[in-house]
Amino acid sequence: MSEWTKLSSDGDKFWKFDEPKGVGRCGIADGYYCSSTGSYTDRMYFEFGPSALAGKHVLDATFRAYETWSFNCTPYWVDLERTDNISEGTRWPGPKMLDQMGDRYVSAGRGDLCSPGQPNSWIEFNDNPDESDENLASTVRSFAAGKMSRLTLMLKAKDESEPRAWKRFDSNAELKVNYLHTPGVPTDVGVTPGTGTKTQCRPSSDPLTVTVLTPTVKARVQTKVEHYQGEEEGSLQAEFVMERSSTDTTSGSWSRVWSDYKPDSGWDPDGTLETAVTDNRADGGLYRLKARTQSHWSYGGKSGDLFSPYSSWCYLRIDSTAPKTPTITAGTPYTKCTATLCEPKGGPSVPGTFTFAPNAADSDVKAYRWRLLTTDADDTKTVNATTTNAPVKVTGVKPGLPGTQTLSVEASDLKFDREGRVRWGPPAEFAFKVALAPGPTGRWRFNDGGPGGLDVAQDTGESGTRHDAVFRNADGTGWSTLARRGAGDFSLRLNDNLTDPAQQVGYASTDGPAVNTQDSFTLSAWVYLSDATANRTVLSAPGEFGSAFTLYYSSAYKKWVFNRTAKDQDPTQGSATYIRSLADTENPPLKAWTHLTGVFDTQGDADKSNDTIQLYVNGRPQGAPTVLATAAPTYTPWTADRNLMIGRTKVAGSYGDYFMGRIDEVALWQEAHEDKQIREEHRLNTNGAPANELVAHWDATISSGTQVSESPEDPDNPASTSFPYNRGGLTLSATGATLGGDDATALNLNGTSGYASRASGPVLDETGSFTVSARARLDKTLLAAKPVGYRAMVAAQAAPGGKESSWSLWVEKVADDGFLWKFGRTALNSAGSITDTAVAPAQEPVGAREWDTWVDVTGVFDATQDFTHTDGTQRFGVSKLYVGPFAQMGEDNPGLAQPQQGSGALSVGRGSARGTTGHYLPGALAKVRIWTGAMTADQVSSQIALPAA
C-alpha cells in the first residue's frame, strides 16, 4: 500500500472564470474566486488526468488548495464541487456541477491583520464521515478505476451572494491519495496433466487429459497495472475454484467440488506463481478450473480484501487409464533445448523430423496427434502407428516463426471417452529453437521522404542486392501523410490527385528484379484504393511480354487478385493464360487500408505439378491454394527479368492498370511464408507493438450548427485546417440532437430520435484489425426509463441490409438497475441472417460515478488473434472492450469466426441490432475516433484514456 501519492494540477488543466457584473475590486489578480454582488462571480477549476492513479484502488483522498487572501478575518464556507470537464470551448457560467466533494469553514491569507494571525495556508478537503454528501474519496476511486475520463474540481463560495466570502487561492492545487494496487486477473492459469511441472489450459471442446487423481494447478497472481519502480508490489493470494460436470460431459450442470487459496497464510508480491494440489478427484470425471487474484489492505484501523475477475475456465478430464505421455526424439535439423544449450536450427517453413514412441508404461498405443503450440489448434495432425505400440517417424513438422518452439504430442489407444470422442492421453512437450528467417529481399517503407522531398524510396531489405524504388511520371506520384504507421510516416501516393485519365500514369519501379519469380516467394503491401472503376495494380514483376505475377484489384471480378501467367507469352503467338487466387468477397471498401499478401510456393522441390499460389487479405487465406499446373497445364515457373513495378503491370507487351490511391509497407521475401508469419506482418509491429493510424476523428467540442465536424488535427501538420482523410462531418438528425449544452462542447442526444451520421459508408476495411473509441456521457434518468434489454448505441457501422451493425459500441440495460458497456461484431450471410457474433462486455455494471460524466469507451478488433470456436477449431478475430484504460473480461464469446465488412451509414447515437434500427443513446458525445490497427492495452492508455483531453 502506498500513502500520500500526489497529483498536482500543475501540468494538468487549471482554469479560472470571472464574469463581469459591474465595477469592483474582484478580478484584479490571478488564482482566486470571489463573490461580490454587482461586481464579479468567480470560480476556480482544477482538472486532473488519471495516469498516475490508473489501476489503483483508492482508500482515501484529500484535495489541497493554497489560500493566499480573504476579504476579512471572519471564516466563510468554501465548497469543493465536481463538475463536468473544462476545455478551450468552455464559457460562463462554466461546466455543470455534478456532486459535492466537501466543504470547509475557513479564513486564511490575512496575516497580521487578524488576531491571532491568519497566514497563507493549505486548505484541505477530506470526506467527513458524518456528512453523507461528501464524496471525494469514492469519486477519486471511480476516477482511478477508469470510470471517468478526467476529474474536474471547482472551488466556489457556498453563498455566492455574500461579498465577504471572497478568497484567493494559488493555482497549484494538489490531490493526495492513499491507495493499494487493484488485483488483476491471474495469468498462466492451468493444470499439470501428470506428475511433471508444465501446465496447460484447454477449452471445453478439447479437455486436457489428466492421469493423476490429485491434479496440480497453478496461477500467477497479478496487479491490474504494472508498478512504477520502487513501489510496493502488492499483498496477493490466488484463489482456485474447481467444478465437476454432473454427467461428465460438457452438457451437464456444474457444481463446485474444490477450492483453495495460495499461499496458505500471508501474502505474496505481484507475479508470484502459486501452486496447489487438489484433494482426491473421481476417476473419469470432467472438471473445469478457474482462478482469481485477491488483494489485502489495512488502513486507518480497518482492513479488507479486493478480488479480480476470474480467469477463463480450463477444462480437464481425469482418466488414470489413458495412455501416458509419449517420448519424442528429434531427427534433423532441430535439437532439443536443455537447461544450458538451446541452439537455433533450420528456420520458419523448414520441416523437421521427429520420432514419437509410447511411454514405457503403455502397451496399447495405436496413434499420435501433434502440433506446435504456436500454431492453430485445428492444425493438429494425427498419425497412426503401423502396429500397436510401434514408434512413428514424422517428417513434416514446419515451424511458422523463429525462436523457441514447443512440439506437443499425445498418444491414443483409439478408445472413446464419455462424449464419444477419441481418447487422447496427456501431452509430452519438446522444446527446440528455430533460426531466424532470411530477411526480405526488398522492403520499401516509404518513410524516408515527404512532400517536396526526394523522388526515391529506399530499399531497406536484408538479403541480396538493394533496389531503391524510383518515382516515375512526377505528376502522378508523390509522398502522402496518409500512411499506415501513423503520425510522422509517409506512403506512396499514386494518381488520385489527377482528373485526366491520360495523366494518371504514375508508378514506381526498381532498377532490376527484386525477387526470383521461379522460386518460392512472398510479397506483401498495405494499400489504400481510392478508385475501383478499372483494374488497379499494386505489384508486378514484368518479363518481355507479360508479368510473372500481378497483385491487383480486378474491376471484372470486383475482388483483390494474386495471379501468375502460365508463361511469358508472345502476344503474336496467342493470348496469355492467367492463373488466379481470388479474394473470398467482392467490393472491398474504398479509401480504407487493406493488407494484401501473395505467396508462391514450389514446395521446396523441382516438381512444378505441386506449385501453388495463395492470396491473403488482412492476414486471412482466401480460399484454398491454387495448384498452378492443375489450373493451366501449360504452366511453367518462369523468371521475370525486368524491374519490379509498384503501381502498374505489363500485359501483352504494354504497361497499364495503374493504381489510384496510396501504397505503403511493400516487402518481398525469397521464401513461401507460413500463415503465422503473414499475420505477424499484418500487425506491422513498431517497437514491439502494432502500428495504428487514425483514419477518422469527429469532435463535438469544436462543432456547431448541423454537423459534428472533423477534427482539424493532422499529426504531421498541426497548423492544418482539415483532417487529412477528409471524411466529412456527421450530419445531425432532424430532431433530438443538438450541439452545445451547459458548456457548449457536446453533441446532446434525447434518447428517442437524436443521432448524427455519414451516409457514405465505412472508413475501415473491417476484415482487418481496427480500434474505435468514443467519449460518452450517459443520462441516467432517461436510460432508467428504457426496458430491460435496451441497447443504447454510442457508435455503430451498419452491416449490409441496414438491420444489423457490423461493429458497434453500446450500453445495454441488463436489469432494472444494471447497465453494461459492450463492444461487438456481427457477421451475416448473403441473405442477411446472423451467422456469428463476437461480444466483449464490461466486467462490472456502470457505477454511480459513471453517470452524467465523461467516460472513454474503446472497442478493439484484432483480426490476428486466435480463439477456439465452439466447433473446436481455431479461428481469428477477437473483440476487446476497454473502459477508460482498462481491458474488460466478460463471459460472452469475443471471437468472430468469419470476416465481415460494413456498408451504409456510420452513426453515432444510434445503430442497428436484432433486426431493427434505432437504439438511440440518451446522453451526450464529445469525440469519436477510429484507427486502422488493433491497439494494445498500453496504446489504449497512452493514446486514448490517459492523455490530456
N, C-alpha and C positions, 0 to 999 in steps of 0.2 A: 504494500500500500504506500502511495506517495502522498505527501502532505504539502499544501500550500504551493502548488504549481500555479504560476501567474500567467494570465493572458492580459496583455495591455492593449488599450485602444490605440496606442502609438503604432503606426503601421497598418492598423485596421482603419475603418472609417470613423471619423469624428465629424459631426455636423452641428451647426448652430443656426437657429432661426431667430429672426426678430421681425415682427410685424408692426409697422408704424401705425400708431393710433393718434398721434399728435406730437407735441414737443415736450421733451423731458430729458432727464439725465440718463435714462436707460439706453443701452446700445452703444456706449462710448468705448467699451473695451471688449476684447475677445475672451471667450471662455466664461460665460455666465448665463444664467437665465434671470429674468426679473419679471415682476408683475406690478404694473402701475397703471391704474385707471386713467385713461386719457393720454397715456404715453405708449408703452410697448407691452406686449405679452410674448415672452421669450421662453424657449425650451431648448435643452441640450440633448443631443443624441449621440450614443456611442454604439458602434456596430462591430461585432466580433466574428471572425471566421473560425471554423471548427477544427482546423488542422491539428492544433496542439492537444485537443481533447478527444479526437476521434478514437472510438473503441474503448473508452474508459467509462467505468460506472462511477458516477459522481455521488459521494456520500454527503458532502456539504459544500456550499458555495457562499462567497462573500464578495460583494461589489464595493469598491472604494473609490471615492472621488475627493479631490483635494480642494477644500473650501478656502478661499482667499479673501472674501469680503461679505459682510452682512449689512443690511440697511441700518440696523441699530443693535443694541445688546440683547434684545428680547428674542428668545427662541421662537421659531415658526416651523411648521411641519413641511418636510420635503418628501415628495413621493418619488419612488423609483417604479417606472412602468415598463412593461414590454410592449413594443409597438410593431407594426408592420415594418418592413425593411425600407431603407432610405436609398436614394440614388440621385444622380445629377438632375433627374426629372422631377424630384420631389418639390412640392410647392406648399405654401402655407394653406391650411393650418397644420400641415405635416401628416405623417402616416397615421393610420388608425391605431388607437390604443386597444390592446388585446387583453392585458391582465396585469394586476398589481403584483410587483415583486416584493415590496416592503416600503416602510416609511420611517423617518427619523425626525425627532423634535429637537432641533439644534440651532446654535448660533456660533460662528467662528469667523476669524479673519478681522476682528475689530482691534486686536492687540491691546495696548494700554488704555484705549478709550473706554474699556469696560473694567469693572472691578467685581470679582477677580478678572484678570486679563483673559482675552479670547484670541490667542494666536491662530495663525493659519493651521488647519488641521485636516487630517484624513477623516472623512465621514464614512462609516462602514454600514452597509445594509446586509443583514442576515436574517433568515426566517425566524420569526417569533413563534414558538410552538403554541402560544395562547391565541394567536390570530390566524384563523384558517385561510384568510385571503392573502397571506404572504407565501409566494410560490417560487422563490428564487431557486432553491436547490432542485426542486422537481423539474423546473424549466431547463436549467442548465444540464440536468441529467438527460432530458429528452434531446437537447441540443447535441450533446456528446454522442448520443445513440443515432444521430443522423436523421432525426425526426423533423428538423427544420434546416433550411439551407444557410441562414445567417441568424445571429441573435442581435437584436437591436433593443437597447435600453434607453429610456428617456428620464432625465431629471426635470421636475417641474414643481412649482409650489402647489401644495394641496388646495389652497384657496387662491386662485389666480386673480380674484378681485381685490385682494389685500395688498396695497402698495408696499407695506413694510416687510413683506415676505421676500423682497429682492435679495438674492445671493449671487455670489460669483464663484465659479469653480474653474480650475485648470482643465485642460483637455486631455491630461494623461491619466484617465481613469484606469483602474485595474479590476480584473475579475480573478479572484483566487478560488481554487477548488481543492478539495480533499477527495481522492479517488482511489479506486483499485482497477486493475485491468479486467475487462469483461471477458469471461471464458469463451473460447471459440470451439467449434466442432472439432473433435479429435481427428487426427489423421492416422494412417497405417492401421486402420481397424481390420482385424481378420482373425482367422483360425488356423492353427497348426494342424495339418492333416494327420500327422502321426506323432512320432517321438522326436522329430527334428526341431529346427528353430525358425524356419521360414513360414510365413503366414500367407493366406490368400483370402480374398473376399469374392464370392461368386454370386451371380444373380439367381433368381428363382428358377429360371429356365435351365440352369446347369449347376445344381448344388455341388459343393465340394464334398468329396467322399473322405470321411474321417474314420480311421481304423482303430482308434482307442476309445474307450468308454468315458474317459475323463479328458476331454479336449482342452488344449491350452489356447487361450485367447489373448489378444494384445490390442492396445490402443495407445497412441501418443497424444498426451494432453497438450492443449494449445490455449493461448490467449487469442482474443479476437483480432488484434493487430500486433505487429511486431513492436518490440520495445525500442526505446531510444537507449543508446549506450549509457550505462551507469544506472539505469532504472532497475528496480526490483522486478523479478521475473514471475511473480505470482505465487499463490499458495493453492495448489491444484490437486485434484484427485480425478481418477477415471471411474465412472460408474458403468458397469456392464449389465446388460439385460439379455436373457435368452428365453425364447418361446418355442413351444413344440406344436406341430400340427396335430389336430385331433384324429385325422385319418392317415397321417404320414404321407400325405400328398399336398401339393400346393393349393388345392381347392378346399382343404379342411379349415376349420376355425382354429385360431391360435390362442394359446394360454401361456402365461409366464410360468416357467419351471425353475429358473435360477437367476440370481443376481448377485453382484458383489461390488465392493469398492476397493481400489488400489491407489495409494498404499493403504495397508490395513489401519495404520494410525499415522497422524501427521500429514504433511502436505509436501508436494514436490514442485519444482520450478517448471516453467514453460518448456515444452519439448521433450519431457521425460517419457520414455516408452514404458508403459505399465503392462504387467503380465499377470494373468490369473489362470487358475486351473479349476474347471467346473467340478461339481460333485458327480457321482456316477449317473450316467445317462442311459436310457434304454437302447439296446442294440436294435438297429433297423429304423429308428425314428428319424423324422425330418424336422430340423430345427432352423431357427434363424437368430442372429446375434446383432445387436447394435450397442453403441456406447455414446456417452456424452461426457463433457468436462464439467467438473464442479469447482467453483472458486470460493474461498473462505475469506471473510473480513472481520476485523474488530475495530471499532471506532467509538469514541465518546461513551465508553462503558457499555456499548452494545456490540453484538456480533451477528453475523448472518451468512447465508450462502446464496450463490448465484449458480445457475445452470445454463450451459449452452444448449442449442437444439441437439437432438440425437443425430448420429451418423445414419447413412443409408443401411438397410438390412444386408447382412451377409448370410447366405443360405448354406446349410450343410446337412449331409445325411450320414449318420453313424452306422457303419457296416463293418464289423470286425472280420467278416469272412471274405470281404472283397480282396482282389489282388493288391499286393503291396507295391511300394514304389519300385519301378524297374531300374535297371542300370543303363547308363548312357556312356558310350565310348566314342571319342572323336576320331575321324579319319583325316581327310585333308580338306581345306588348308587350315582349319581352325584348331586351336588348342585350348584346353580348359584353364580358366583363371584359377590361380592359387592365392593364398594369403600374401605371397611375396612376389608373384610374377603373373602378369596379365598382358601378353604380347598381342599387338594388333596384327591380324592376318586378313587375307582376302580383301573384301570391300563390299559395299552395297551392291546387290544383284549378283554377287559372286557366290555360286552354290557351294555348300559344304556337304561332306559325307559324314554320317553318324550311324552307329550300330546300337540298336535297342535290344536288351535282353531281360528276361524275367528276374524278379527278385529270388534270392535263394530259398525263400520260404514258400514260393508258389510252385505249383505243378500243373496248372490248368490254364495258362495264358495263351490266348488264341489271336489277340490283336493288340495294336497300339494306336494311340492317337497323339498327335504332336502339333505344336505351334510355337512360334516365337512370341514372347509376351508383349513385344512392341508392335505386333501385327494384330489384325482384327480377329475377333473370336470366330467369325464364320470362315476364316482362313484355316481353321483346324483341319488337319488331314489325317486320314485313317489308313493303316496298312495292316494286312493280315499276315500272321506267321504261316510259313509253308506247312509246318506241323506244330502240334501243341508244344508250347514252351520253347520253340525254336527262336533264336535271335533273328533280327531283321535289319538289313542294311538299307538306309535311306540316303539317296544321293542328291535330292533336290531342295535342301534347306537353304533358302535365299534370304539373307537379312536385308531389310529395307533401308536401314540407316546405319551410319558408322557409330562407333562407341561400343560399350559393353552391352551385349545382348544375352537374353536368357532363353534357352530352349526348354520347354515344358513337355514332358512325356508321361502318359498314363497307360496302364495296362488293363486289359479286359479279358474276362472268361466268356464273354458274349452271352451271359445270363441277363435277365431283365430285373429292373427294380420295381417298386410297387406302382409306379406310374407308367409301366410298360416301356421304359427306355432301357437301352443297353447300359449295363452297369460298368462303370469305369472306376478304377482304384485311384488313390491319391497321386498327385503328380510328383515326379522327380524333376529336378531342375539342374541345368548345366549352363554355367556362365562362360562366355567367351567374348573376346574383343574383336571388333570388326575395324579394319583400317579405314582411313578417310577415303572418300570417293575422289576420283580425279576431278580437278576443278573445271569450271566451264571453259570451253574453247573460245568463247566470246561472251562478254557481258557489257551491255550498254545501259547505264542507269540514267543518262540524260540529266545528271545533276551538276554537270561541270560547266554550264553556260548560264545564259539568262538573256532577257530581252536586250537587244542591241549588242550582244556579245559574240562569241565565236560561232562559226557555222560547221563545227566538227564536234562530234560526241566521242569521247574517249572510250576505247575498249579496255575494260578492267578485268578481262578473263584471266585465267590462271594457267591454262595448258596451251601449248603450241605458240604460234605467232600471233601478235596483236594486229587487229584490223579496225582502225578507227572508222566511224561512220560519218561520211561527208553529206551535208545537206545539199540537195540538188533542186534547181529551179526555185530561186530565192523567194519569189512572190508567194509560193505555196508552202514554204517551210519556215520554221522558226521555233523559238522556245516558248513554253507556256507555264504559267504558275499553277495551272490545274494539273497537279501531279500526285502520284499515288502515295508518296511518303509524307505528304502533309506540308506544313509551313516550311519555307526555305528550299523546297525541292522544285525541280523543273521536269517537264516532259517535252516530247517532240510534237509540235503542232503541225498538222498537215491539212491544207487546202480549204478548211471550212471558214476561212476569212475572206474567201473569194466567191463572187457570184457568177462569173463567166466560166462555164464548163471547160472552155478551151484553155483557161489558165490554171485549172485545178489539176496540175500535174506535178506537184511537189512530192518528193520522196527522199530517202537517204539510202546510201549504199556504201559497202566496204570496198577496199581495193584487194580483190581476190576472195576466194571462198573461205568461209569461216568454219565449215564443218564438212566432213567427208560423208556425202549422202549415200554411199554404197554400204557403209557400216552402220550399226545401231547408233541412233542419236535421239536426243530430246530437245525440243525448243519450247520456250515459254515467253509470254508477253502479257502485260496489262494493257487493255485497250478501252478507249472511250469513243464510241462510234456516234457520230452526230448526224449521219445521213445513211439511209438504207434503200435508196432508190436504184442503186446499181451494185454490182459486186465490189467489195472493198477489201483489198489485200492488206494483211498485217505483215507477213514474212513470206519470202520465196527464195528459192535457190535456182536461178536460171542456168540452162545449158545453151546449146547452139540454137535450138528451135523452141523449146518449151522449158518448163520448170520441173525439177525433180520432185519438189514438194511445194505446196502453197497452203498457208494458213489464212483463211479469209472468211468474210461474210458473203453468203450466196443470196442474191435477190430472187433467184428462181426457187430455191428451197426455203428461203426466209430463215436460214439457220447458219450457225457457225459450222465451218467445214475444215477438215485437215485432209489433204489429198496427196497422192503420188501419181505420176504418169507412168504408164507401163514401160515406156522407153522414150528417148529423145527423138520424137517423130518428126521427120521432114514433112511439112505440110503438103509438098507436091506429091508425096507418096501416100497420102491418106491422112485422116484426122487422128489426133492423139486419143489414146484411151486413158480415162481418168478413173482412179480407184479412190473411193471416198470413205472417210469416217465422219458421220454427221452428228450434230447435236441432237439430243432427245426431243427438244421442244423448239417451236417456231417463235419468231418475232421477239428476239431479245430486246431488252429496253434500250432506248437511245439515251445518249448523254448520261451514261452510268458506267462506272468502272467494272470491267469484267476480266477475270484471269483466264487465259487460254493456254493450253499445253498440247503439244503434239508429240507422240512417241512412235518411232520407227524401230522395230525390234527384229533382228536377224536370228534371235535365239542362240547367239554365240556360235553358229556353225555356218558352213558354206552352202547349205541346202536352202535354195530360195523358195521351196514349196511351203515352208512354215513361217516365212516373213510376215509380219503384221504391222498395221498402223492403228493408232488409237488416239481419239480426241478426248481431252478433258476440259470441262468448263467449271471454273471455280473449284478445282480440286476433285471433281467427281468424274469418273469414267462415263463416257456417253455410249451406251450400248456395249456390245461385245467387241473385242478387237477384230478388225477386218483382215482376213487372210488374203494377201495380195494375189497370189497365184490362183486362188480359187475364183476371185472376182474377175481376173483377167489372165488367161493362160499365156498371153504374150509378155507378161511382166518379167522384167529383169532389174536387179538393183543397180541402176546406173549412177554415175558420178556427175554432179553438176560442177562445171569448171569456171563459172563466171562469178561476179560479185554477189554477195548476199544483198538482197533487196529488202528494205523496210518501207512498206507503203505502196508497193506495186509488184506486178508479176509479169511473166513473159508467156504469151500464148501464140502458137503458130508463127513464131519469129518476130512478133511485135509486142511491145510493152503496153500495159494498160491496167485497168481495175485499180485505180488509185484510191488510197484510203482518205477518209474525211473524218477528222476528229483529233484525238490525241493517242499516242503510243508511248508506253513507258516500261522500264524494267525488262528489257529484252535480254534473253540469255539462251545459249546453246551449249549442250554437253555431248561428247562423243560416246554416249552410252544410253541404253534404254533405262529410264528411271522407273523405280517401283512406285506404287500408289502413295506410300508414306512419304517419299521424297517430294512428290508433287504437291501433297498437302502442306508440307513444310515450306515449299516455295510460295504457295498461296498465302501463307501467313505473313510473308515479307518481313521477317524479323529485322529489327533495328536495335542493337544493343540488348539482344535477348528478349525483346518484346515486339509483338506485331505492330506494324505501322498502321496508322489510320489517317484518313483525310476527311476534313469537314466539308461536306458537299451540300448542305442546306442549313440555313440559320435564319429563323424568324424571331423577331424581338418586339414584343408588345410595349416594352418600356420606352421605345423611341417612336411609337406609331401614333397615328391619329387618323380621323376620317373613317373610311370604309374598308381599310385593308391593314392587316398586320404586315409590317414592312420587313423586307430582308434586312439583316444587319449589314451595315456598310463595312463590316470587318473583313479585311484582307490581310492575313498574317504576314504576307510579303510586302504589303504596301499600306501602312497604317493611315496614309493620307487619302486613300481611295474613297470614293463616294458610293460604290456599289459592290455587292458581294460578287466574287469572281465567277461563280457558277450561274449567276443571273437567273434564279428560279422564278422570280416574280413574287409578288405579295400573296397573302392568303386573304381572300375576299370574305367579308363578314356576311352572315345570313341577314335576311331582310328584317328579322325580329330576334330579340333575345340575346344579342351580342353587342357590346359597346366597348369602346376604348376609353380608358380614363379611370375614374373611381376616386377613392379617397386621396390617393397620391398620384393620380394621373399616369400610372405606369403599369397598367394591366389590361388584358382582354377579359372582360367580365361576362359571365355566361349564366343564363337564368335556369338552366337545367331542364327546359322543356322545348326550346326551339333554337337556342343560340349556338352557333359554331362559326368556324372560318375554314375555308378550303381552297385548294387549287384543283381545277378540273383537268389539267394537262398530265396528270398521272404521276407515276413513281419517280423518285430521284435516285434509286438504287437498283442494282442487279441483286435481287433478294435471294437468288440461289447461292450467293456467296455470303461472306461474313459482313455484319454491319452492327452499328450501335445507334440507338435513338434515345434521346433524353429530353425531359420536359421539366420545367419549374412550375409547379401547380399549387393552387390553394383551394382547399375543399370547403364548401359551405355546409356545415353540419346540419343546420335546420332543414335545408332543402333536401339533403341526402337522406336524412332520417325519415322523411315522408315517402320515400320510394319503397316499393315492395321488396321483400327478400328475393334475392337472385338478380336484382337490377345491376347492370353494368354501366357505369358512367365512364365513357371513353375520354381519355386525355388526348391521345393522338392515335390515328389509325390510317392504314393504307388499304383501300378497297381491293378485294380479290376479283377476278373475272366474274361478271354477273352482278356484282354490287351488293349481294346479300350476305357476304361474309367479309372478314378482313384478313388480308394476307399476314399482316402483323398489327398488333395493337398494344397500347399501354392503357390500363384502366384501373378503376377502383370498383370493387364488387361488394354489394351488401349480402353477406353470407349468413347473417342472423339479424334479429330485431335490433340488436345493439352492437353488431360486429361488421366491420368493413375491412377488406384486404386489398392492398395494391397487387396488381398482376401484370405480367407481360406474356404474350402468347403469339403463336403462329398457327395458321390453319392451312391445310393442303386440300385441294379439290380435284376431282376428276373432270373429264371433259363435259360431263352432264351437270357439273356444278354441285355435286354431292360431296360432303366432307369425307375424306379418306384418312386424315391424320390430323392430330393436334399436338402442340407442344406448349404447355403452360407452365410458367415459373411463378408461383405465388410468394408473397411475403410470408415470413415465418411467424409474424405477430400481427394482430389487428392494428388498425390505425389507432394511435394513442390519443389521450386527452390533449396533449400539446401539439398534435399534428393538425388539428382543426384550425381553420381560418388563419393559417400561416403558410409561408412558402416552403415547399418540400421538393427536393430534386429526386425524381424517379427516372431510372435508366434501364432500358432493355438492351441486352446484348445477344445476338445470334451468332454463334461460332460454327461455321459450316465445316470446319476441320475437326471438331471434337467428336469423339466416338461415344456411343452409348449402346446398351444391349436392348434391342427391340423385344416386344412381347413374344415374337416368334422365335426368340433365341439368337437371332443373327445380330451382327454388329453393324450399326448404321452411323451416319454422320449428320450433325446439325443439332446443336443443343442451345436452348433458350436459357438465359440467366436474367434475374432481376436484381437491381440494386436500389435500396432506399438510402438516400444520402450516399456515403462512400461504402456501404456495407452490402456484400452479397447476401442474398436471402436463400434459405434452404426450405423447400416445401415438399409436400407429399405428391404433388401432381407429376405427370410424366413430362419432362422438359425436352424430349427428343423428337425431332421431325424426321421421319424415315424417308421422305421423298421431298425433292425441292419444289418450291412454289414461288411464282412471280406475281406480284400485284399488278393491277391495271385500274384505270379510272381515278377517282378523286382521292387525294390525300387530304385528310381533315384533322382539325384539332377541335376538341369539344364535342365530337360525336363520331360514330363509326357504325360498322355493321357486325352483327353477331347473331347466331342462332336463326338465320334466315330472315332477319329484319334489319332495317336501317334505323337510325335514330340514336338511342342510348346516350342521351345528352348529359353533359357534365355540369352539375351545379357548383359554381366556384369561379376561379379565375386562372389565367395562364400568363406567365411572363415571357418565357423563352421556350422554343422548340428547336432542337439541333439534331442533325443526322450525320453520321460518319460512315464511310466505307471502311471496313475493318472491324474486327471484334476486339474491344478493349479488354485489357486485364483489370483486375481489381485495383492495382496500383494506378493504372491510367484513368480509371473512373474517378479515383480520389483526386489525382493531380490535375486532370483536365476538366472535370465537371463539378465534383462535390466540394472540394476544399479551396479552390482559388477564390479571390475576391469577386463579389457579384459584379 
